[in-house]
Amino acid sequence: MSFGVVTPTLDAERYFEATLRSIWEQQGDTVRVDHVVVDGGSTDRTLAIAAGYPSRVVVSEVGWVCGRVEYIDGEGHVLGRMTPTRLSLRSYLGLGWSCIPQQTVWARRSFFDEVGEFDLAYRNCGDYDWYARAIKLEHPHIMRETIGRFRLHPGQISLDPEKMRRESRMVQERHGRRDLAGAAMGRLLSLRLNAANPRWLVAKKTGRISFEPREGPDAP
């Protein structure tokens, strides 16, 4: 059994040793730990302490990061994984949905304040709108590690495809033109995502990953 753990840090030397010990003490014959330290540019002994453990360290100098997401069912079984790819604002809007997994996004407080708060006019696509505003300032640093999970189950609000499409159109109209060039760039982004994530593509094509309403807790 494998567990992924992500620890954001900044000048954390006082307690960091205890944190790392706690994480790595969980590893044993039946448990494998995959630990990523996302450091915000520590100037104390934080990175030196991390070097004494098998954790992987990512020093983040960008304003926000995102990474791979795992889609799981109601029982916690992994249905597929998707890693974001490089994008432009126009291709992101042309795609028509957010390929930046919100479960994996981390942002500096200063960057969040610069982008602004989530717009409460959106019930389903507030993240799509916020990321579009964020991309105008700075592209996210994309991590290839799994740092978030999305549980698909019948009761979630994102299983209302018509509301999702309506609010996605609102985001497109708010941040850019809906024209043929933008649609073409969105299509190319979709192809790149599928090529970079073939198992995710298969899971979508076979219905294992679906954002359409389902009947019963484990359907299909």
N, C-alpha and C positions, 0 to 999 in steps of 0.2 A: 504494500500500500504506500502510495507516494503523496506527500503533502507539500504544497507550495506556500511559502511564507514571504511576505514583502515587508521590510522595515524601513520607513523613511527616517532619516536622521539629520541632525545638524548640531555640531558641538555637544555630543551626547556622552562624553567620556565618563561622566560620573556614574551612570547606571548601565552603560552599554555592555560591559562585561557580564553583568548578571543577566541581561536580556539574551545575549548570545548563548550563555550556558544553558538557560532555560529552553531555548529553541533546540539546541543540538543534543540535549539530554533525552529528547523524545525519540531520537533515531535508535533503531535496534534491528533485530533480525527480521521483523515483519513490518517495520515502518521506515520509509526513506524520506528524508527531509531535503527539500530544494529551497534554499534560502537566498534571497536577493536583498542587499542593502542599497537603498537609493539615497545617496548622501547629497545634501544641498550645498556642499562646499565647506565642510568643517575645517576649522583652523586649529583645533585641539588634537588630542590623541585618538579620536574616534576611528580614523582609518587604520592607524597602527594596531589598535585593538582588534579590528575586524580582520586584519591580516593573519592573526593567530588562529582563525577558524576557517572551515571550508566554505564559508559564505562567499557569494559573488557580489562584488561591489560595483555599482554604477554611480558615477559622480554626475549629478544633474546640474547643468548650467542653463538649460532652457527654462521657460516659464511654466510649461506643463508637459506631462508625459502620458502616454497610453500604451497598451500592450495587448497581448493575446487574451482572448476570452474563451472559456469553456462553456458550452451549452449543456445543461443537465436536465433530466426529467424530474418528476415529482419524487422519485425514490433516490435521487442523487447520482444516477448513472450518466456517464458522459455520452452525449449524442454527437458531438463534434467540436472542433476548435477553429477559431478564426483569428488570424493575425492581421492587423491593419497594414496598409501599404501607403507609400507617399502619395500625396494628393495636393491639388490646388483648390482654392476656394470655388472656382467655377466648376471643376469636375465634381467636387463634393456636393454642390447644389444641383448640378445636372444629374447626379445619381438618383436624387429623389428620396433618399433615406440616409440615416446616419450610420456610416460604416466605422465610426469611432465608438468602440464599446464603452458605454458610460461606467460600467462596473470596474474598468481598469484605469480611469482617468484620475490623475493627481495633479494639482495645480498649486503653485506658490500662492500664499495669501495676497501678496502684492500684485501678482498677475490677475488673480480673481477680482481684486478691487478695480484693476484697470479695465478689465472686460465688463464688469458690472454684474449685478445679480441676475438670477434666472427670471425670465418674464413669465409671470403667473397667468398670462392670457393663454398659455399653452398648457394643456393637461397631459398630452402624450409626447409632444416633440419639443419640450423646453430645452432638452440637451442639444438637439439639432440646431436650434437657434443660438444657444450659447457657444457651441463649437464654431459655428460660422463666424460669430463675432470674434472669437479667440483667434481663428486662422487669419483674420484680417491684420492681427497684430504680430502673430508668431506661429509658425507651424509646430505641431507637437513633436517631441522626441518619442519615437516608436520603439518600444522594448519587445523583444521576441519571446520573452518568458510569459507564461500564464500568470496573470496577476488579478484575475477576476472571473466570476462565474455568473451565468444567467440561467435561472431556473424557469423552464417552460411548463406552465400548468394552466388549467382551464380558466381560473379566476382572474388572471392578470389583465390590466387595462390595455396592454399593448396587443391583445388578441382581438381588437376591434379594428380591422383593416381599413374600413371607410374613414374612421376618425383619424387614423394615422396618415392616410393619404391626404385628407383635407388639411390637416395641420402642416404636413410636409410642403404642400403647395403654398401655405401661408409663409413658411420660412423662405421658400424660393422667391416669392414675390417681394419679400422684405429685403432680401440681400442681393438680388441680382435678377437679370433678365431671364425669362424662360424662353430660350430660342433654340434653333436647330444646332448651333455650334455648342452651346452648353449641354444639350442632350447628348451630342456625340461624345463630348469629353466625359460625361457621366457614364456612357456606355463603355468607353475604354477603361475607365476606372473599375467598372464592374468586371470586365474581362481580366484585369490585372489581379483583382481580389480572388476571382475563381482560380486563376492559374497559380497563385501563391498558396491557395488553401484547397487542394483537390479533395481531401476527405470531407471538408465542410461542404463543398459543392455537391458531392455524392449524397451527403446527409440531407441536403435540401431537396435534391431531385427525387430521393426515395421517400420523402415525407417525414424522416426522423426529426428534422428541424423544420418547423413550420410556424408561421405567425397567424395562421388562420384558426378560427375557433375549433376546439376539439371536443369530442364526446367522451366523457369519463376521464379519470385522473391519469391514465397511462396511454391514451390513444395518441397516434395510431399504434 
